[in-house]
Amino acid sequence: MRALRLFIALGAVLALTAAILVACDEKGDSSVTAAEFGKTPEGEDVSIFTLRNANGMEARIINYGAALVSLTAPDREGNFDDVVLGYDSLAQYLVNKPYFGAIVGRYANRIAQGRFALDGVSYQLAQNNGENHLHGGLKGLTHALWDAAAEVRAEGPALVLTYVSPAGEDNYPGSLSVTVVYLLTNGNELSIDYSATTDSATIVNLTHHSYFNLAGAGSGSILMHELEIRANSFTPVDGGLIPTGEVRPVAGTPMDFRRLSMIAGGISSKEEQMVLGGGYDHNWILDKKESEYALAATLYEGRTGRLMEVYTTEPGIQFYSGNFLDGSEIGKGGVPYRHRYGLCLETQHFPDSPNKANFPSTVLRPGERFQSRTVYRFSVR
């Protein structure tokens, strides 16, 4: 049998502390194992799944928040390191203020004052980021317990996660059925496919919120990483990090990453946008058609030679340089995550789109399907 597949029911077979094999290919080169990760305060079991591809690369994902806990990638010498920030315990993910590794939504990024109107009806969402709404609100998909199904495909091991957000959850209209598929390919890609349907008109903007450090999680600042973003323009923000609605060229600004550039080069600029963001925390408008799958960004770390390319169907990407990390978050292995120890490259529709008529729409209606793909491809140079 080419692939062994097992659907995992909550509270069932995974009540073991030791990892168990739940899916593998014929040769045993690719596999998925599962283990207990803890229990929620309500007593629900949370599991951790380890996807291992034919090259020895591993991704570990929990079904709480559909969060990527760790991701190993080889350096130019063939040595593997974990390249994403995360926690060792479920208790930390139950809080997870920085959204380490999580799937965020229903609306990723910010909505001004938590307010939007749809079909003549006004909605008030939680104001959980000053006066604004951030990453889905007080619960969001980050604090949902997802159903999980493990399988091994021809391309590599996969984890299929599903969650139904009921109408009114976090004050969003409509019941939203969400599926997220993590696939760790034998080409050293972490592919994330999103799909969603609704029974009533609503807004949707989903993304993945890993903090990357290609030198290794907890190894230090990301300032010496080099970054390229395939974008000629970005969306400037106000003091609350809400887009003003303007589309501004990157040319002549610290936002110009059209060529591979050291992050340290412009991050301390006194330019207004850098001061407002406390560094980089902005949305870039990608140079492609709205739903076209294309290269969006490239990240390179010279000491290890690790290179990560980001491909997406989304129209924008948020580059966040870890400005709010301050050492208070204790990561894997007891390491404090200090200022700018990780960076995010969040593929997305634009922040505050429901209130900006000139931004691509984020409205989803019954009979339609939200679909999106983002791929993080790893290699060395």
C-alpha positions, 0 to 999 in steps of 0.5 A: 500500500503506497500510503498509510492513512489514519484519521485521528479522533480527539481524545482517542489513540493519542493518549500515549506519551511516547510517539507512535507512527501514524503514517509512512510510505512504502520505503519508510523514507517519509513518515508522520508520528504523533504523541501527546502534548498535553490537555487544555483546561477543559480536559481536551487532548492536544497532540503533536505530529512530527512530519519527516521527509525523505531528506531528514527534514522535520516539521512538528505541529500541534493541533492547538492553533494548528501551530508549527512548533519546530522546523529543521533545515540543513545548512551548507554543511548538511547540519540540521537546525530548528529555524522557527521560534516556539515553546516547549509546553502547551501551557505557553501555547494557551497564551502565545501572545506573539502567535508563535507558529500559529494559523491566525484568523479569521482576519489576520493582521489589523482592522481599525477600531475592530469595526467593519460593515458588510451588506449594510450591517455593522460589526464590532470585533474585539479591540485586542491591539490598543483600539484595533482588532488583531489576528482574529480577536480574543480566541481566533484560530490561534486558540482553537482545537483543530481536528487532525488527519495524518497521511503520506502523499507522493510528495511527502508527509502531510497533516490535514487540520480542520476547524469550524468557527461557529457564527458569532465566534469573536463576533464574526458573521457566518459559520466558517469551515476552515481546512489547513494542510501542512505538507513537508515535501521531499523537495524540502518545502513546507507547503501550507494550503488553506481553504474555507467556506461559509454559510453567510457572508463574512470576511476572511484573511488567513495566514501563518505566523512563524518567526524565522531565524535561519541561523537557528531558533534562539541563536541571536538577532535576525539583523544580519539576514538578507531579504528580498521582497518582490514588491515595488510598493507598500501600504504606509501605516498610521500610529496604530499600524493601520494602513492609511489607504495610500499605496506608496513606492518603495524606491528611495525608502527603507522599504526597498527590498527589491534586491537582496539587502541586509535587514540591519541596513534600514531598520534604524532609519528615522524615516517616519514609517520606521519610527511608527512601526518600531522597525519593519511591521508593514504590508508589501504589495506583491508584483503579481496578479492577485491570485497568481502563485509566484515568488514573493520573498527570499531570505538568506543567512550567510553564516549557515548558507540557508536560503528560504524562498516564499511562494504564495497566491496571496496579494501581499506579504507582511514583513515583521522584524520581531520588534516587540520581542523583549526577552520575556518569552521563554522559548524552546530549551529555556532560551529567552527570545530577545529583541528581533530574535525572529522575523515573520513573512506573513502572506496575506490580503492587506490589513484593514481591507474591509474598510479600504475600498481600494484594497483587494476584497476579503469578503467570502459568500455562501457558495464561494470557496476561499483558497490560498497557498503559501510555500516555504522552500529551503535550500543552501548557497 
